[in-house]
Amino acid sequence: MKKWALLACVMAAVIATGVAEAATPRKFGFTCMTMNNPFFTTIESSVRREVEKDGNILITYDTKQDIATQINQVEDMINQGIELLFLCPVDSDGILPALDMLAGAKIPVINFDTDVKDTDLVETVLVSNNEHAGFIVGQALAKKFPNGGKIAILDAPYAEACVIRVNGFKKGMGDKFTIVSQQNGKGDIGESLPIAEAILQTNSDLVAFFCVNDPSALGALSAVEGAGLRGKVAVYGVDGSPDAKKSIKEGGMTATGAQSPIGIGVECVKAGKEIMAGKKVEKEIKVPTFLIDASNVDEYGIDGWQ
């Protein structure tokens, strides 16, 4: 009887240990270009909701658009014991040292929104269909201005997603437009505003701005309004943010190539779970994009993201 009692105690201890181990939360990391952009904060909130509802932990840092900071923060997350990283690089090329560290630590990477250059070092690239987002905006521009005209582009050449959007936009707009200026607006309202002001001062006959995201577009719109050109110079963005949709409804911005950051976050965690379970995922996962303008903005609402 004593032997059976001892065996029962041992078995109970083993079971209890297994339960305790199973209950230990897993750590995940999240890093993106900036947390000063509602698009990224919405993705982070979506990822956090999905991670935490399983009892796990998400560690997030704000890189403030500095690649050296992002690399240091990735190293810190590795030291904290993350098991998987959700990554949107500040610089598609410059993130390589962090990817090397993650590979050395055998930590899988879900690369979202903006592609890294070295895609062999990530498990999957999960992005909006950025080329389509730019393309449909280009088509909308061509429809609005069938005779063409002078346009300006505010890009972010260090971010692969933004490069792809610009390429798609150029394909969609056709050959009737002249690009009089293409400058780095850094995807930021404050950075884009003075650049757009300078462009307008030297191009009084500009017909439109194309900006690689909505914050940049809202900066350009402020310049347009400051110059008394609201309604005369069209402003296009990419994102589908609540602020952009509100602006479209009020007659400010013209249109935006909309993404779904909530959907991106959900798909990121879904792919992460499959990877952690030892399953293979598609190397590239694209989330659909679509145009929002005055004709359909009410369908999507202005109070939140889609």
ChimeraX attribute file (.defattr): number of C-alpha atoms within 10 A of each C-alpha:
attribute: neighborCount
match mode: 1-to-1
recipient: residues
	/A:1	6
	/A:2	7
	/A:3	8
	/A:4	9
	/A:5	10
	/A:6	11
	/A:7	12
	/A:8	12
	/A:9	12
	/A:10	12
	/A:11	12
	/A:12	12
	/A:13	12
	/A:14	12
	/A:15	12
	/A:16	12
	/A:17	12
	/A:18	11
	/A:19	11
	/A:20	10
	/A:21	10
	/A:22	10
	/A:23	11
	/A:24	10
	/A:25	13
	/A:26	17
	/A:27	18
	/A:28	25
	/A:29	23
	/A:30	23
	/A:31	26
	/A:32	25
	/A:33	22
	/A:34	21
	/A:35	18
	/A:36	14
	/A:37	16
	/A:38	18
	/A:39	22
	/A:40	20
	/A:41	16
	/A:42	21
	/A:43	23
	/A:44	23
	/A:45	15
	/A:46	20
	/A:47	25
	/A:48	22
	/A:49	16
	/A:50	19
	/A:51	23
	/A:52	13
	/A:53	9
	/A:54	10
	/A:55	12
	/A:56	16
	/A:57	16
	/A:58	20
	/A:59	14
	/A:60	19
	/A:61	17
	/A:62	16
	/A:63	22
	/A:64	14
	/A:65	17
	/A:66	14
	/A:67	19
	/A:68	15
	/A:69	15
	/A:70	27
	/A:71	22
	/A:72	14
	/A:73	20
	/A:74	26
	/A:75	16
	/A:76	13
	/A:77	23
	/A:78	21
	/A:79	10
	/A:80	13
	/A:81	14
	/A:82	21
	/A:83	19
	/A:84	24
	/A:85	25
	/A:86	24
	/A:87	27
	/A:88	27
	/A:89	31
	/A:90	26
	/A:91	23
	/A:92	20
	/A:93	16
	/A:94	17
	/A:95	21
	/A:96	17
	/A:97	15
	/A:98	20
	/A:99	24
	/A:100	12
	/A:101	15
	/A:102	22
	/A:103	14
	/A:104	9
	/A:105	14
	/A:106	12
	/A:107	18
	/A:108	21
	/A:109	24
	/A:110	22
	/A:111	25
	/A:112	27
	/A:113	26
	/A:114	26
	/A:115	25
	/A:116	26
	/A:117	16
	/A:118	12
	/A:119	16
	/A:120	10
	/A:121	17
	/A:122	20
	/A:123	20
	/A:124	24
	/A:125	23
	/A:126	26
	/A:127	23
	/A:128	24
	/A:129	21
	/A:130	30
	/A:131	22
	/A:132	22
	/A:133	28
	/A:134	35
	/A:135	25
	/A:136	24
	/A:137	31
	/A:138	25
	/A:139	19
	/A:140	22
	/A:141	27
	/A:142	19
	/A:143	12
	/A:144	12
	/A:145	16
	/A:146	12
	/A:147	9
	/A:148	17
	/A:149	16
	/A:150	17
	/A:151	23
	/A:152	23
	/A:153	23
	/A:154	27
	/A:155	23
	/A:156	23
	/A:157	18
	/A:158	17
	/A:159	23
	/A:160	21
	/A:161	23
	/A:162	26
	/A:163	19
	/A:164	22
	/A:165	26
	/A:166	27
	/A:167	17
	/A:168	21
	/A:169	27
	/A:170	20
	/A:171	17
	/A:172	21
	/A:173	22
	/A:174	14
	/A:175	10
	/A:176	12
	/A:177	20
	/A:178	12
	/A:179	14
	/A:180	14
	/A:181	15
	/A:182	16
	/A:183	16
	/A:184	18
	/A:185	27
	/A:186	22
	/A:187	23
	/A:188	24
	/A:189	20
	/A:190	16
	/A:191	16
	/A:192	26
	/A:193	22
	/A:194	16
	/A:195	18
	/A:196	25
	/A:197	20
	/A:198	11
	/A:199	21
	/A:200	19
	/A:201	11
	/A:202	10
	/A:203	15
	/A:204	12
	/A:205	13
	/A:206	21
	/A:207	20
	/A:208	23
	/A:209	29
	/A:210	29
	/A:211	35
	/A:212	34
	/A:213	30
	/A:214	32
	/A:215	29
	/A:216	31
	/A:217	32
	/A:218	26
	/A:219	24
	/A:220	36
	/A:221	28
	/A:222	23
	/A:223	22
	/A:224	24
	/A:225	15
	/A:226	12
	/A:227	13
	/A:228	11
	/A:229	17
	/A:230	17
	/A:231	14
	/A:232	13
	/A:233	22
	/A:234	23
	/A:235	29
	/A:236	31
	/A:237	28
	/A:238	29
	/A:239	28
	/A:240	30
	/A:241	28
	/A:242	19
	/A:243	18
	/A:244	29
	/A:245	31
	/A:246	18
	/A:247	18
	/A:248	23
	/A:249	20
	/A:250	11
	/A:251	14
	/A:252	23
	/A:253	29
	/A:254	28
	/A:255	31
	/A:256	31
	/A:257	30
	/A:258	30
	/A:259	26
	/A:260	20
	/A:261	28
	/A:262	20
	/A:263	18
	/A:264	25
	/A:265	24
	/A:266	19
	/A:267	21
	/A:268	25
	/A:269	20
	/A:270	15
	/A:271	20
	/A:272	25
	/A:273	14
	/A:274	12
	/A:275	18
	/A:276	12
	/A:277	9
	/A:278	9
	/A:279	10
	/A:280	12
	/A:281	14
	/A:282	11
	/A:283	13
	/A:284	14
	/A:285	18
	/A:286	16
	/A:287	16
	/A:288	16
	/A:289	21
	/A:290	19
	/A:291	23
	/A:292	25
	/A:293	22
	/A:294	16
	/A:295	11
	/A:296	13
	/A:297	18
	/A:298	13
	/A:299	8
	/A:300	14
	/A:301	14
	/A:302	19
	/A:303	11
	/A:304	12
	/A:305	21
	/A:306	16
